[in-house]
Amino acid sequence: MITLKRLREDSEQIIAGLERRGLKVKETIKELLAQDASRRELQTRLGEIQQKLNQFSKEFGTLMAQGNKEGAEQLRQTVQDLKEKAKQIENELEERAKAFQEKLVLLPNVPHVSVPTGKNAEDNLVVRTEGGKPKVQGKGLPHWEIATKLDLIDFELGVKVTGAGFPVYKGYGARLQRALINFFLDENTKAGYLEIEPPIMVNAASAYATGQLPDKDGQMYYASVDDFYMIPTAEVPVTNLYRDSVVEEKELPIRMTAYTPCFRREAGSYGKDVRGLNRLHQFDKVELVCLEHPTRSYDRLEEMVQHVEGLLQKLELPYRVLKLCTGDMSFTSALTYDLEVYSIGQDKWLEVSSVSNFEDFQANRLSLRYKRADDKKNELLHTLNGSSLALPRVVAALLEDHQSEQGIMIPKALQPYMGCELIPWK
């Protein structure tokens, strides 16, 4: 959420930034500033009344000590009237604060100045591409044909048990899932990330704090009896571990990694782009979360991107890094890099990771601050997160890009986790 301080001091910059997202917010910002000014005037009136109440309380004691009961009684009535007025103002302030918050929370994050302006994914900027397109014998099979042929994944059985978008992994397919999860977690912990095993259901306060609510309400699975949400990513519970917290500056950066199943409705998804593992309602993902000092967060963002690139290199997958344009960024992001792997069976790039810097947007919702070492003041810190990695499309690319006459070749770095060098054709 945009901070009130920034709204007051940098309203023109906020308007310009959000207009680059394609939003017309000038009137909304104007209304918010007017509401803020009105609230402050009302707060000033309340302060004046409270000051009078303190003064009259002392005078009341003096009158009683002097035996002036008539004067004390008149003052008592004046005090009672002022208390009622103060209560009215407090209620009005509460209502106005709620209305102000409801409007402010609908504004997305302001994009970083380096984010390219654009409308959709076609306007994203390709930063770099690593590795050429893999060569396979004949025409490369798409992963859903490979998975069926080798009995790795049963999509129809998943439909029977639950519905579309809930595949069943079997044999080598299940082993590949487990191998990738352990490989990613081991690589992340080697890089200094603390492994966390969080809950996979969160309350509304947690979903609100990281920006899923109200923006992504329709995309989340909801347990109405308990008022819990199934998580769309481990970012939500892991970041919320520090909600309503103040950390010491010397503790930064705080780096965490977690594996969880993830759940997304992906409303309206259909057609060839969701075939096989391309888009699921339940999938496995390993996540990175970082809490960092504001002056170092963009250096940390680049470091996280390089770490994810290292994982793709060890999996021997060709990939590219994109800087998302303003029209393709998430609600909470200030700057996002997407990493995509090439799928030879589908002849297209598949997104496997998004690495984002939210600056203080999430921290403001989280009430997450750090205590400055110099003057011990509390300041909002910056939050970052990234997929490291999302499994479905990684699995798809591994099956498609590593197919050979003998079977599916296992990358060398993954062989100790799989216990084999290839998955043979049946």
C-alpha positions as a printed NumPy array, in Angstrom:
array([[  0.   ,   0.   ,   0.   ],
       [  1.267,   3.467,  -0.862],
       [  2.339,   5.255,   2.312],
       [  0.468,   8.33 ,   3.495],
       [  3.746,  10.256,   3.668],
       [  4.477,   9.509,   0.019],
       [  0.919,  10.379,  -0.968],
       [  1.273,  13.801,   0.647],
       [  4.777,  14.566,  -0.589],
       [  4.958,  12.882,  -4.022],
       [  1.398,  12.908,  -5.329],
       [  2.437,  14.06 ,  -8.822],
       [  5.017,  11.273,  -9.067],
       [  2.401,   8.724,  -7.944],
       [ -0.063,   9.966, -10.559],
       [  2.572,   9.816, -13.302],
       [  3.692,   6.33 , -12.248],
       [  0.193,   4.868, -12.068],
       [ -0.772,   6.465, -15.366],
       [  2.128,   4.502, -16.877],
       [  0.224,   1.423, -15.679],
       [ -2.7  ,   2.637, -17.776],
       [ -4.724,   3.921, -14.814],
       [ -6.528,   7.264, -14.613],
       [ -5.983,   8.176, -10.971],
       [ -5.654,  11.966, -10.917],
       [ -9.142,  12.523,  -9.479],
       [ -8.735,   9.62 ,  -7.047],
       [ -5.489,  11.068,  -5.692],
       [ -7.113,  14.497,  -5.455],
       [ -9.995,  13.026,  -3.449],
       [ -7.627,  11.147,  -1.157],
       [ -5.605,  14.291,  -0.448],
       [ -8.798,  16.235,   0.271],
       [ -9.999,  13.485,   2.626],
       [ -6.622,  13.5  ,   4.346],
       [ -6.702,  17.28 ,   4.827],
       [-10.244,  17.091,   6.205],
       [ -9.268,  14.33 ,   8.617],
       [ -6.31 ,  16.345,   9.87 ],
       [ -8.545,  19.365,  10.495],
       [-10.922,  17.166,  12.457],
       [ -7.996,  15.696,  14.387],
       [ -6.884,  19.218,  15.273],
       [-10.381,  20.031,  16.598],
       [-10.298,  16.876,  18.695],
       [ -6.919,  17.877,  20.11 ],
       [ -8.243,  21.295,  21.076],
       [-11.213,  19.737,  22.866],
       [ -8.972,  17.292,  24.723],
       [ -6.744,  20.183,  25.756],
       [ -9.782,  22.022,  27.168],
       [-10.896,  18.885,  28.995],
       [ -7.51 ,  18.646,  30.708],
       [ -7.688,  22.322,  31.642],
       [-11.269,  22.078,  32.969],
       [-10.413,  18.984,  35.013],
       [ -7.831,  21.016,  36.925],
       [-10.262,  23.94 ,  37.353],
       [-12.936,  21.563,  38.63 ],
       [-10.586,  20.346,  41.341],
       [ -9.796,  23.903,  42.352],
       [-13.499,  24.88 ,  42.563],
       [-14.284,  21.855,  44.704],
       [-11.376,  22.672,  47.001],
       [-12.754,  26.22 ,  47.35 ],
       [-16.235,  24.901,  48.172],
       [-17.725,  26.493,  45.055],
       [-20.155,  23.676,  44.311],
       [-22.334,  25.772,  41.992],
       [-19.367,  26.708,  39.814],
       [-18.099,  23.131,  39.904],
       [-21.499,  21.818,  38.796],
       [-21.625,  24.238,  35.86 ],
       [-18.129,  23.18 ,  34.855],
       [-19.107,  19.52 ,  35.183],
       [-21.882,  20.051,  32.626],
       [-19.463,  21.836,  30.284],
       [-17.034,  18.934,  30.598],
       [-19.802,  16.427,  29.873],
       [-20.811,  18.324,  26.744],
       [-17.203,  18.426,  25.558],
       [-16.772,  14.678,  26.161],
       [-19.836,  13.943,  24.055],
       [-18.483,  16.2  ,  21.31 ],
       [-15.091,  14.474,  21.499],
       [-16.778,  11.072,  21.214],
       [-18.689,  12.222,  18.121],
       [-15.476,  13.447,  16.503],
       [-13.658,  10.194,  17.369],
       [-16.433,   8.163,  15.708],
       [-16.352,  10.42 ,  12.667],
       [-12.568,  10.116,  12.455],
       [-12.856,   6.332,  12.6  ],
       [-15.411,   6.306,   9.776],
       [-13.334,   8.671,   7.657],
       [-10.162,   6.653,   8.251],
       [-11.972,   3.497,   7.136],
       [-13.282,   5.158,   3.966],
       [ -9.835,   6.594,   3.228],
       [ -8.175,   3.206,   3.711],
       [-10.704,   1.416,   1.499],
       [ -9.9  ,   3.789,  -1.358],
       [ -6.121,   3.888,  -0.815],
       [ -5.803,   0.095,  -0.71 ],
       [ -7.151,  -0.17 ,  -4.26 ],
       [ -4.159,   1.699,  -5.699],
       [ -1.373,  -0.602,  -6.991],
       [  2.304,  -0.025,  -6.389],
       [  4.097,   2.721,  -8.298],
       [  6.466,   1.206, -10.9  ],
       [ 10.189,   1.867, -10.614],
       [ 11.513,   4.456, -13.08 ],
       [ 13.406,   1.719, -14.974],
       [ 10.238,  -0.279, -15.742],
       [  9.39 ,  -0.031, -19.475],
       [  5.997,   1.452, -20.302],
       [  3.687,  -0.99 , -22.058],
       [  0.221,  -2.516, -22.217],
       [  0.795,  -6.278, -22.045],
       [  3.326,  -9.123, -22.262],
       [  4.227,  -8.194, -25.822],
       [  5.826,  -4.999, -24.48 ],
       [  8.102,  -6.755, -21.966],
       [ 11.816,  -6.139, -22.413],
       [ 14.106,  -9.121, -23.076],
       [ 17.179,  -8.446, -20.936],
       [ 19.223, -11.49 , -21.968],
       [ 18.9  , -14.974, -23.434],
       [ 21.132, -17.889, -22.411],
       [ 21.537, -21.169, -24.312],
       [ 20.399, -22.105, -27.786],
       [ 17.333, -24.1  , -28.682],
       [ 17.948, -27.781, -27.846],
       [ 18.203, -30.342, -30.631],
       [ 16.17 , -33.538, -30.411],
       [ 15.726, -36.522, -32.691],
       [ 12.92 , -35.816, -35.162],
       [ 10.059, -33.59 , -34.067],
       [ 10.101, -33.02 , -30.334],
       [  7.081, -34.377, -28.479],
       [  5.113, -32.062, -26.17 ],
       [  5.359, -32.975, -22.498],
       [  1.775, -34.241, -22.206],
       [  2.484, -36.902, -24.834],
       [  5.774, -37.827, -23.143],
       [  4.096, -37.971, -19.725],
       [  1.368, -40.268, -21.054],
       [  3.776, -42.465, -23.004],
       [  6.024, -42.983, -19.953],
       [  3.122, -43.071, -17.459],
       [  4.631, -40.152, -15.51 ],
       [  1.53 , -37.983, -15.126],
       [ -2.133, -38.967, -15.33 ],
       [ -4.229, -35.931, -16.187],
       [ -7.506, -37.852, -16.594],
       [ -7.167, -39.537, -13.213],
       [ -6.754, -36.096, -11.654],
       [-10.006, -35.01 , -13.307],
       [-11.721, -38.063, -11.831],
       [-10.455, -37.425,  -8.307],
       [-10.839, -33.637,  -8.266],
       [-11.154, -31.848, -11.604],
       [ -9.159, -30.295, -14.419],
       [ -5.884, -28.735, -13.305],
       [ -5.136, -31.317, -10.577],
       [ -2.763, -33.888, -12.167],
       [ -1.621, -37.139, -10.562],
       [  2.143, -37.802, -10.689],
       [  3.248, -41.444, -10.801],
       [  6.498, -43.413, -10.67 ],
       [  9.336, -41.454, -12.269],
       [  7.007, -38.468, -12.503],
       [  6.501, -38.356,  -8.734],
       [ 10.219, -38.957,  -8.184],
       [ 11.06 , -36.048, -10.517],
       [  8.799, -33.74 ,  -8.496],
       [ 10.466, -34.755,  -5.24 ],
       [ 13.944, -34.501,  -6.759],
       [ 13.382, -30.971,  -8.028],
       [ 11.924, -29.773,  -4.719],
       [ 14.89 , -31.12 ,  -2.757],
       [ 17.376, -29.804,  -5.321],
       [ 15.909, -26.296,  -5.207],
       [ 15.752, -26.213,  -1.404],
       [ 19.339, -27.456,  -1.067],
       [ 20.62 , -24.879,  -3.547],
       [ 18.7  , -22.104,  -1.807],
       [ 19.947, -22.999,   1.665],
       [ 23.514, -23.173,   0.337],
       [ 23.016, -19.598,  -0.849],
       [ 22.1  , -18.462,   2.67 ],
       [ 18.314, -18.782,   2.727],
       [ 16.707, -20.21 ,   5.866],
       [ 14.342, -23.072,   5.078],
       [ 10.806, -22.584,   6.389],
       [  7.853, -24.984,   6.394],
       [  4.818, -22.673,   6.652],
       [  1.062, -23.326,   6.788],
       [ -0.635, -23.633,   3.402],
       [ -3.79 , -21.879,   4.619],
       [ -3.813, -18.27 ,   5.834],
       [ -6.308, -15.91 ,   7.403],
       [ -7.674, -12.823,   5.666],
       [ -5.256, -10.502,   7.498],
       [ -2.299, -12.372,   5.997],
       [ -3.754, -12.35 ,   2.479],
       [ -4.459,  -8.631,   2.821],
       [ -0.976,  -7.854,   4.147],
       [  0.861,  -9.228,   1.098],
       [ -1.633,  -7.76 ,  -1.387],
       [ -3.662, -10.801,  -2.456],
       [ -6.759,  -9.204,  -0.937],
       [ -8.755,  -7.504,  -2.198],
       [ -6.975,  -7.577,  -5.598],
       [ -6.885, -11.376,  -6.131],
       [ -9.921, -12.419,  -4.12 ],
       [-11.547, -14.277,  -7.028],
       [ -8.393, -16.279,  -7.792],
       [ -7.983, -17.761,  -4.313],
       [ -9.633, -20.909,  -2.949],
       [-11.587, -20.043,   0.188],
       [-12.729, -22.139,   3.164],
       [-15.759, -20.125,   4.272],
       [-16.452, -21.957,   7.54 ],
       [-13.01 , -21.137,   8.927],
       [-12.431, -17.917,   6.948],
       [ -9.13 , -19.32 ,   5.625],
       [ -7.568, -18.99 ,   2.168],
       [ -5.502, -21.657,   0.4  ],
       [ -2.199, -20.001,  -0.448],
       [ -1.375, -19.079,  -4.073],
       [  2.332, -19.018,  -3.168],
       [  4.576, -19.49 ,  -0.114],
       [  5.283, -15.767,  -0.289],
       [  2.059, -15.147,   1.644],
       [  2.666, -17.161,   4.856],
       [  6.457, -16.673,   4.877],
       [  6.32 , -12.873,   4.54 ],
       [  3.576, -12.746,   7.175],
       [  5.878, -14.365,   9.709],
       [  7.139, -10.803,  10.215],
       [  3.789,  -9.005,  10.176],
       [  3.517,  -6.349,  12.947],
       [  7.238,  -6.687,  13.656],
       [ 10.258,  -4.445,  14.157],
       [ 13.63 ,  -6.004,  13.295],
       [ 17.08 ,  -4.69 ,  14.071],
       [ 18.971,  -3.173,  11.144],
       [ 21.884,  -5.543,  11.803],
       [ 19.57 ,  -8.527,  11.123],
       [ 19.087,  -7.486,   7.481],
       [ 18.907,  -9.056,   5.021],
       [ 16.519, -11.725,   6.252],
       [ 16.389, -14.447,   3.602],
       [ 13.975, -17.386,   3.658],
       [ 12.991, -20.229,   1.332],
       [ 10.011, -22.558,   1.471],
       [  8.409, -25.374,  -0.493],
       [  4.612, -25.534,  -0.566],
       [  1.834, -26.755,  -2.793],
       [  0.078, -23.722,  -4.283],
       [ -3.555, -23.212,  -5.252],
       [ -4.955, -20.834,  -7.861],
       [ -8.333, -20.785,  -9.546],
       [ -6.872, -19.198, -12.692],
       [-10.391, -18.087, -13.613],
       [-11.157, -18.089, -17.322],
       [ -8.128, -20.197, -18.336],
       [ -8.787, -22.481, -21.292],
       [ -7.462, -23.624, -24.672],
       [ -4.067, -24.804, -25.863],
       [ -2.141, -22.509, -23.491],
       [ -3.407, -24.493, -20.479],
       [ -2.842, -27.978, -21.888],
       [ -0.799, -30.417, -19.818],
       [  1.25 , -28.655, -17.122],
       [  1.072, -25.187, -18.616],
       [ -1.488, -23.908, -16.119],
       [ -2.749, -25.789, -13.067],
       [ -5.033, -25.155, -10.124],
       [ -2.664, -27.031,  -7.777],
       [  1.094, -27.087,  -8.27 ],
       [  4.362, -27.288,  -6.337],
       [  6.706, -24.337,  -5.962],
       [  9.808, -23.385,  -4.016],
       [  9.877, -19.713,  -3.066],
       [ 12.457, -17.134,  -2.008],
       [ 11.507, -14.265,   0.325],
       [ 13.841, -11.471,   1.372],
       [ 13.471,  -8.565,   3.797],
       [ 16.057,  -5.917,   3.003],
       [ 17.237,  -2.391,   3.808],
       [ 15.717,   0.152,   1.368],
       [ 19.12 ,   1.268,   0.084],
       [ 20.138,  -2.299,  -0.832],
       [ 16.921,  -3.835,  -2.146],
       [ 17.682,  -3.426,  -5.858],
       [ 21.126,  -4.96 ,  -5.459],
       [ 19.398,  -7.851,  -3.673],
       [ 16.889,  -8.14 ,  -6.524],
       [ 19.693,  -8.603,  -9.059],
       [ 21.332, -11.179,  -6.787],
       [ 18.099, -13.169,  -6.541],
       [ 17.664, -13.156, -10.325],
       [ 21.227, -14.428, -10.779],
       [ 20.568, -17.188,  -8.247],
       [ 17.505, -18.395, -10.169],
       [ 19.506, -18.232, -13.406],
       [ 22.101, -20.499, -11.781],
       [ 19.413, -23.103, -11.07 ],
       [ 18.274, -23.105, -14.701],
       [ 21.869, -23.425, -15.873],
       [ 22.358, -26.469, -13.635],
       [ 19.19 , -27.971, -15.104],
       [ 20.713, -27.403, -18.556],
       [ 17.699, -25.484, -19.789],
       [ 17.849, -22.581, -22.248],
       [ 16.221, -19.519, -20.719],
       [ 15.71 , -15.809, -21.044],
       [ 15.24 , -12.959, -18.568],
       [ 12.567, -10.329, -19.146],
       [ 11.871,  -7.039, -17.405],
       [  8.094,  -6.728, -17.212],
       [  6.437,  -3.62 , -18.576],
       [  3.996,  -1.501, -16.582],
       [  0.976,  -3.25 , -18.1  ],
       [  2.145,  -6.77 , -17.188],
       [  3.31 ,  -6.205, -13.602],
       [  1.516,  -7.547, -10.555],
       [ -0.535,  -5.249,  -8.313],
       [  2.123,  -5.159,  -5.576],
       [  5.334,  -5.01 ,  -7.615],
       [  7.597,  -2.022,  -8.202],
       [  9.859,  -3.986, -10.562],
       [  9.629,  -7.598, -11.755],
       [ 11.903,  -9.873, -13.751],
       [ 10.378, -12.968, -15.342],
       [ 12.515, -15.978, -16.219],
       [ 11.282, -18.204, -19.03 ],
       [ 12.537, -21.566, -20.292],
       [ 12.264, -22.693, -23.876],
       [  9.887, -25.568, -24.639],
       [ 10.897, -27.385, -27.814],
       [  7.759, -29.547, -27.841],
       [  5.541, -26.465, -27.865],
       [  7.998, -24.133, -29.615],
       [  7.5  , -21.321, -27.144],
       [  8.838, -19.767, -23.948],
       [  7.318, -20.795, -20.612],
       [  7.442, -18.625, -17.503],
       [  8.981, -20.486, -14.545],
       [  9.861, -17.644, -12.178],
       [  8.959, -14.075, -11.287],
       [ 11.383, -12.165,  -9.067],
       [ 10.023,  -8.892,  -7.69 ],
       [ 10.907,  -5.953,  -5.5  ],
       [  7.846,  -4.552,  -3.746],
       [  9.831,  -1.754,  -2.064],
       [  7.811,  -0.676,   1.026],
       [  4.382,  -1.433,  -0.501],
       [  3.914,  -4.762,   1.319],
       [  5.789,  -3.61 ,   4.419],
       [  3.3  ,  -0.769,   4.873],
       [  0.42 ,  -3.263,   4.865],
       [  2.385,  -5.623,   7.092],
       [  3.398,  -2.922,   9.597],
       [  6.908,  -4.31 ,   9.119],
       [  9.749,  -2.032,  10.11 ],
       [ 13.414,  -2.08 ,  10.984],
       [ 15.06 ,  -0.135,  13.803],
       [ 17.769,   2.126,  12.437],
       [ 21.127,   1.611,  14.097],
       [ 22.048,   5.312,  14.086],
       [ 19.076,   6.938,  15.813],
       [ 16.906,   3.89 ,  16.688],
       [ 13.997,   5.256,  14.612],
       [ 11.655,   2.724,  13.014],
       [ 11.417,   2.769,   9.212],
       [  9.593,   0.6  ,   6.683],
       [ 11.879,  -1.926,   5.037],
       [ 11.643,  -3.441,   1.549],
       [ 10.287,  -6.91 ,   0.732],
       [ 11.255,  -9.086,  -2.239],
       [ 10.262, -12.515,  -3.436],
       [ 10.87 , -14.897,  -6.309],
       [ 10.027, -18.383,  -7.54 ],
       [ 12.947, -20.715,  -7.14 ],
       [ 11.331, -22.455,  -8.91 ],
       [  7.743, -23.233,  -9.962],
       [  7.744, -26.924, -10.893],
       [  5.067, -27.533, -13.582],
       [  6.697, -25.705, -16.475],
       [ 10.194, -26.707, -15.349],
       [  9.047, -30.328, -15.556],
       [  7.473, -29.646, -18.959],
       [ 10.71 , -28.151, -20.295],
       [ 12.854, -30.932, -18.804],
       [ 10.751, -33.626, -20.46 ],
       [ 10.647, -31.855, -23.814],
       [ 14.168, -30.443, -24.047],
       [ 15.976, -33.536, -22.726],
       [ 14.223, -36.216, -24.801],
       [ 16.551, -38.554, -26.686],
       [ 16.426, -41.923, -28.449],
       [ 17.055, -43.681, -25.13 ],
       [ 14.564, -41.681, -23.069],
       [ 14.531, -38.492, -21.003],
       [ 18.072, -37.536, -20.006],
       [ 18.431, -36.291, -16.424],
       [ 20.683, -33.21 , -15.946],
       [ 23.881, -34.058, -14.109],
       [ 23.061, -31.804, -11.129],
       [ 19.734, -33.603, -10.668],
       [ 20.999, -37.184, -11.005],
       [ 21.909, -37.626,  -7.296],
       [ 18.336, -36.659,  -6.406],
       [ 16.738, -38.898,  -9.069],
       [ 19.052, -41.853,  -8.58 ],
       [ 19.313, -42.362, -12.334],
       [ 20.736, -40.808, -15.477],
       [ 17.618, -41.131, -17.632],
       [ 13.985, -42.133, -17.677],
       [ 13.887, -44.872, -20.353],
       [ 11.214, -45.123, -23.017],
       [  8.832, -47.986, -22.409]])
